[in-house]
């Protein structure tokens, strides 16, 4: 989910890279073709129609700072979608606009019950101090592995996010 001009740029680069991608607004009904669906808004109702017909278990939700830099109202609308997806990859800063994103993410992960259904892992982005990835993979889809090649090791794991939720 992004602003319409950004979706056009994303579609261009995805297609240029050989990945099938199309705008959700171009598919008024069910999403029946494989590829990446780029959506701009919850307001049109298209996203809900697309998701009702998609297999969420095999879907990826990708939010690179977008979720954790949005207002709380917009964030709340996205969590049902995140909880339904088989794979979730977020990038986030520990703090944005006075909000502690680590506390926020842990609260939402617990609220939406992702710990029992998903393998969770969060680690530091090597090039961006104070910023992390959060990976959640449904347990019936696969595992979330901490790989040294991605700068993930015990010393780079987030101290609280993607850990055991108590």
C-alpha positions in Angstrom: 0.0 0.0 0.0 1.5 3.3 -1.1 0.8 6.6 -2.7 -0.3 6.3 -6.4 2.8 7.9 -7.9 5.0 5.6 -5.9 3.1 2.6 -7.1 3.8 3.5 -10.7 7.5 3.7 -9.9 7.4 0.4 -8.1 5.5 -1.3 -10.9 8.1 0.0 -13.4 11.1 -1.4 -11.4 9.4 -4.7 -10.6 8.6 -5.3 -14.2 12.0 -4.1 -15.3 13.4 -6.7 -12.9 11.3 -9.4 -14.4 8.7 -9.7 -11.7 5.0 -9.5 -12.7 3.4 -6.6 -11.0 0.2 -4.7 -11.6 -1.9 -2.0 -10.0 -4.8 -3.3 -7.9 -7.1 -0.7 -9.5 -6.5 -2.4 -12.9 -8.2 -5.6 -11.5 -11.7 -4.6 -10.4 -12.6 -8.1 -9.4 -10.7 -11.1 -8.1 -7.0 -11.3 -8.2 -6.5 -14.3 -10.5 -3.1 -13.8 -12.1 0.2 -14.4 -10.3 2.3 -11.5 -9.4 2.6 -8.5 -7.1 -0.5 -6.4 -6.6 0.2 -2.8 -5.8 -2.5 -1.1 -3.9 -2.9 2.6 -3.0 -5.8 2.8 -0.5 -8.3 1.0 1.7 -10.8 3.7 0.7 -11.8 2.3 -2.7 -12.8 -1.1 -1.3 -10.7 -2.8 -4.0 -8.1 -4.1 -1.6 -10.7 -5.9 0.5 -12.2 -7.5 -2.6 -8.8 -8.6 -3.8 -7.9 -10.1 -0.5 -11.2 -11.9 0.0 -10.4 -14.0 -3.0 -6.6 -14.4 -2.6 -4.9 -17.1 -0.6 -3.5 -15.1 2.2 -1.5 -18.0 3.5 0.8 -17.7 0.4 0.7 -13.9 0.4 3.5 -11.5 1.4 2.9 -8.3 3.2 5.9 -5.9 2.6 6.0 -2.7 4.6 9.4 -1.0 4.5 8.9 1.8 7.0 5.5 2.6 5.6 3.5 0.9 8.4 5.6 2.3 11.3 5.7 5.8 9.9 1.9 6.0 9.4 -0.6 7.4 11.8 -2.1 5.0 14.3 -5.5 5.1 12.5 -4.0 3.9 9.2 -1.9 1.3 11.1 -5.0 -0.1 12.7 -6.6 -0.7 9.3 -3.7 -2.7 8.1 -3.3 -5.2 11.0 -6.1 -7.6 9.9 -4.3 -7.9 6.6 -0.9 -8.4 8.2 -2.3 -11.1 10.5 -3.8 -13.0 7.6 -0.6 -13.1 5.5 1.7 -16.1 5.3 4.8 -13.9 5.2 5.3 -10.4 6.6 8.5 -8.4 6.2 8.6 -5.0 7.8 11.4 -2.5 8.2 11.1 0.0 11.1 12.9 2.5 13.2 12.8 2.1 17.0 11.0 5.4 17.2 9.0 7.6 14.9 7.3 10.9 15.7 7.5 10.3 19.4 6.1 6.7 19.2 8.1 3.7 20.4 7.7 1.3 17.5 9.2 -1.6 19.4 6.6 -1.4 22.1 3.9 -0.8 19.4 4.9 -3.8 17.3 5.1 -6.1 20.3 1.7 -5.0 21.4 0.2 -5.6 18.0 1.9 -8.9 17.5 0.4 -10.1 20.7 -3.0 -8.5 20.0 -3.3 -10.2 16.6 -1.9 -13.6 17.9 1.0 -13.8 15.5 3.4 -15.5 18.0 1.4 -18.8 18.1 0.9 -18.9 14.3 4.1 -17.3 12.9 7.8 -17.7 13.4 9.1 -14.2 14.4 12.5 -12.7 13.9 13.8 -9.2 14.1 17.4 -8.0 13.4 19.4 -4.8 12.8 19.8 -3.2 9.4 23.6 -3.0 9.0 23.5 0.4 7.1 20.9 2.1 9.3 21.5 2.6 13.0 18.3 2.1 15.1 16.4 0.4 12.3 15.4 -3.2 12.0 13.7 -5.8 9.9 10.8 -7.8 11.3 10.1 -11.1 9.6 7.0 -13.2 10.4 6.5 -16.5 8.6 3.4 -18.7 9.2 4.5 -21.9 10.8 2.7 -24.0 8.3 4.5 -22.1 5.4 8.1 -22.2 6.6 10.7 -21.0 9.0 12.2 -17.7 9.7 16.0 -18.2 9.7 18.6 -15.8 11.1 21.2 -15.7 8.4 24.6 -14.1 8.8 24.5 -13.1 5.1 21.6 -10.8 6.0 23.4 -9.4 9.1 21.2 -11.5 11.3 23.0 -13.1 14.3 22.4 -13.1 18.0 24.3 -9.8 18.4 22.2 -8.0 15.8 18.8 -9.3 16.9 16.3 -6.7 18.3 16.3 -6.9 22.1 12.5 -7.2 22.3 10.7 -7.4 18.9 10.4 -10.8 17.4 11.4 -12.5 20.6 9.2 -14.6 22.9 6.1 -12.6 23.7 5.1 -12.8 27.4 
